[in-house]
Structures are given as structure tokens and as C-alpha cells.
Amino acid sequence: MTNNPADASDLPSGIDPNAPVGTVEERTLAPGKYFPGVPHEYAIYRPAPRADGQADGPLPLLIALDGTSIRNKELVPQRLDALIAAGDVPRMAAVFIDPGVLPTLSGKHTDGTYLGRYDRSYEYDSLSPRYANFLAEELLPAVHAEIPLSNDPNDRAIMGSSTGGIACFLAAWHRPDQFRRVIPQVPTFVAMRGGDTLAELVRKTEARPLRVRILAGDGDHLSAAQPWGTFYAGSWPNAAQTMYEALKFSGYDAELDFFEGDHSTVLAGELWPDAMRWLWRDYPAPLESHEPPARGQAGWDTRGSVWETITGIRDWQPVTGLPAGRATGLAQASDGSVYASLDDGVYRVALGSTGAGNAASAEAAEAAGTRVLPEPAAVLAAAGAGRLVTADPARGGLTVWDLGTGPAADSGAEGAAGRTILPDLHVRAACWLGGGDLAVIDEVAADAVRPITSTEAMTPGSAAPGARRAGSVTAVLRVVNLDTGAVRGEVALPQKEASALALGADGSMLIIADAEDRNQWIYQLDEARLPQFGAPFFRLETYDDWGGSASATFDTAEWAYFATPAGVQVCEPIGRVAIFLAGPVVHHGVDAVAFGGADRRDLFIVQDGTVYSRRLTTQGASVDDPSILEPPGL
């Protein structure tokens, strides 16, 4: 279909009737894995042929959400013709994609509209990377099969209006490896599916290499006919302003344009050509992340800032010296050693194994990649320095391995013999408490533990509520002594999926992570190191249903670090999330976290089976070297 310009006698702004005209062709994308059963209608814009007759090489790309509306109301194809002809933007292709509809078996109405489930809010408003992955892995390959496209994310722009406005931002937020230039128009950064929390995530996360131009109506849903706003968090202009301030706070190249009007994509379209010029200025210079310009100036808030915690922007490095294989867990020892379980055994990971830039002792550098146990461990914990504990809940029991300390241990520890204790325990997680004691999460039959009611749990001094999964499997926290093999105490656990343990800096607080709930529990240990007074204290942030934590650790100031599907979330001692550290692949989760290195200032993670590390300004806690650097804030 030819992209015919409007009548020259009544042209909207930004349209040149003399500009060479591109073409628009409509397509249907078959259902895929991200939205099963749901087809998507889209259209491909091809720029007018080059004046010199040469074929285009790989083209930059603009993706427009709510594609049919963007084409018809904002006349983006015609305006794009003019921008390209004037040289204001590079020659580019464009894709206009509509939200999906899951049709009923009866098909369509007589006017061609679908019966069935309209997926627009589910696709666009959801905070998870599902829709971003759909664009990157299903839509783009289909378009690329027809048009040569650049694979450089610096060559990709994305736009959308209203709910499509938050969706285009989320696509770039989750997939900066695909999209980096963003135009949210009259966006819904409000309480539909969690969009009102997005600005706080931007403030708590190191900047990504994005350029953002927000176009918003100053009377969006605040018109004379609707003076009180909507039940979606009231003021949409305020929400746009809040997002803009978060972007500027975090060092982004961002602008906000308010036009006089309400929730109008037509009026936003009038500003769109200037936004495109701004978005593509200085192209092809790559977009980069920068720290906030205000950092270090008077009044800059350093407490809890991600920028005061990291030493470089997204500077994760894969740990070298390890063999090929999938890592499944980490254990941190009191001497700064970190151990990883791989397919063919347990390996020591030491400071200096990430290469240049990290000071390290010669011993630690030599120990990188040393296999210390010949078999992988489903459960792995370090019991002080030079001793590991492994377990497999399917087989039962704990195996204690004495590796020794020093260079000799690093060269010959694989021959160490293990001794098995407590064969009736089915341990899914373990944590060293010091003094010979180990805390373990033991899987038991639900009927073996008396469930404790919620009322009892809320009573000071009582145990936590137990056994939520009646008739299946629950978990009990047990404190065992590795020297005597005795179980010294136990408490039933309330977590949906108790997954990990972490001991605080002074040895008196114990985290019990929950892999299936955003609330993470913490217990006080009494003088006998037995748990009491549990509470769902840490409230993690989630992307839709992406909640819970599979691993946790503390720093010496009692800040808690949780491995989550949204990255490493760092909580203040008072329980609030203060910092997000996304992994190297920002739209993938983090499966394990540990501090290590000679000074315990390297943070190690497992993501997608690979061990990474980065240098932080904070220091990992050690039960054998307890210290509190500062009192908790308010």
C-alpha cells in the first residue's frame, strides 16, 4: 500500500507534500511462545527508494505500538517521509504493531473486529519483560526476514501512546540491548499494573544507555469534563513529571514536553517530529550511560544510593578460570573465599579471578578455578574457613568436607574426605552460624509438624506460623552442630518456599529467603543461636509475578542483598529496598549472590549458569569478623 500524503491544502505540521513517499504493507504475526494463541496485526513502512538508486544496507528501525492508531491519527508515516527527506533522521524502516487479541472460536464481527480477549493492558501495562522479549524475539525476526535491519540497539527507536507509552519505555528498560531511543506519548505511568512504581525503580537502578523524550498533555484526564482525574492514580501529568524527575536524577538524557491539552495522541503527534530530531541528534554517536551530574554536589543524597555503592556502571565481569559448565549456587567463607557448584564439581572462586583492575593476593589469584570437590552439590555452604558442607535433599544427610587453609589446601583439597552426618535430614539450604553450628532448612512431611496459626504468629514471643502446604511438603529450620551431629533446636517455617539462609553482620539476625513471595523473613538468634521472633521484614519489589528470592547475603552495615528475578535487590536494615543491581543481562534474573575476595568487597552472582563479579564500596559480613559500620537509618 502506498503511503499517500494528505491534501496539500490542509496539511498538518511536519508533513512535506514534496517528500518522496514510502510504502506501508500490512502483515499478521502468528501466535508465538510469549502470547500463545494470540496473533498480532502489524504494518511495515519502507522508506522511499534512494535518490541514487542504490539498495539500502541494514536500516535503523522505529517501532510504534498501537500501530494502526499511530498511523492514522498521528500520520507518522507521512511525517517520517518528511524527516528522512530533510535529513533530520537517518533513513529508517518502521513497524506499526497493534496489541494482540485472543479470538473466540466464532471468529470476527461482521465489521472485522475481533471477538475475544483484548490483550492490550496485559501486554502493555505489565512490568515484566514479557512484551519486550516478544518484540525482540518474535516480531523483529519476522521484519528482518523482509527488510535488512541494523542489529545495533543504538539504531532502534520505539514509541507508543497512553498505555503504549509505558510499554515502549518498559521495552527499552528491559531490553537496552535492543532499543535505546524512546518516545512515550501521554504515557500511563500510573497504577494500572504497577506503573506507578516504575519511577522509584529508575531512581534505585544504575542508568541504562537510553535517551527518552516524554510528550504529555498538561490536562491529561484533568479536563473540565473530568476535573477529578481517574481512578488510575489521579493525575497523569504528575506521573509523567515524576518519571521525568527520576530519569534526570539517575543521569539519563531525558526531556519532558507538556502541550496544552488532555489525553490526545493527535496533539502529541504535533510534537513528534521535533522529538524525533532530538532523539536522533548526533547520530550515529552511540548512546551511553552516565552517572548523575548532581552527584557530589551539595545536597546530593548519598545514603542508600546505588551510585555510592558501585564503582563502575554495569561493570560485571565473568569469572575466569572456571571450566565450561552451568553454575547452580555459591557459598561464601569467612576468609573471603567463594565457592561455586558446577556440573563436574565444586570450584573455588577467588578475588583476582575476574582479571585486571581488581587488586588480589597471589594466593587468591592462583586459587581461581581450583576444583575442591569432585561432584556438584545441590546444596553448598561454607562452614568457616577451609570447610564446606554439601547436601542433596533427595538423598538425605549432610556431608562435611575439611579442606584446610592456605595454598596447600588449594592445590590438593579435591582429595579431601567427607563425613556424613544426620542422614535423616533432607536439606535444601544451609548457613554457618559460627561456634560449630549450622542452620539448615529441612524438608519434612507436612503432617510431621504442627501448623502454627497466624494468630499465634502475631503474638510476641511465639513461633512463626507453619505448614502452609497441608498434605504436601513443608520446611523446618534446624540448628545442628557439625562436631557432635546433634540437632540443638528447630522451628516450623511459614514461607511458601523457604529457599536460602543468610547471617547478619553481628551474628544475631538470620534471613530466611522465600523463593515464591516478595516478603523475606528475618529471625533473631538468641544466646544459644536458636531462632525466635520471625517477621516478614524485607519487602522486595517485583515485576508482575516475578517475586521471591533464591539467595541472600549481608554486608557489614547490615544491608541485605537478595538474588531475585529482577536482579540483586539491596535492602536497608529497616527493611526497605534501596538499590537494584541488574545482572549483566538486565532482563534475566539472578540466581545466587555472595560477597568474597581478600577484603570481601567483590559481589559474586550466578546468572544463567555463569558466575560474574563486580567491585563494590561495601564489604561482605563474616560471622568470624563481626562489625557494624553504621547504625540503621530511619
Order of alpha helices (4+ residues) and beta strands (2+ residues): beta-beta-beta-alpha-alpha-beta-beta-beta-alpha-alpha-alpha-beta-alpha-beta-alpha-beta-alpha-beta-alpha-beta-beta-beta-beta-alpha-beta-beta-beta-beta-alpha-beta-beta-beta-alpha-beta-beta-beta-beta-beta-beta-beta-beta-beta-beta-beta-beta-beta
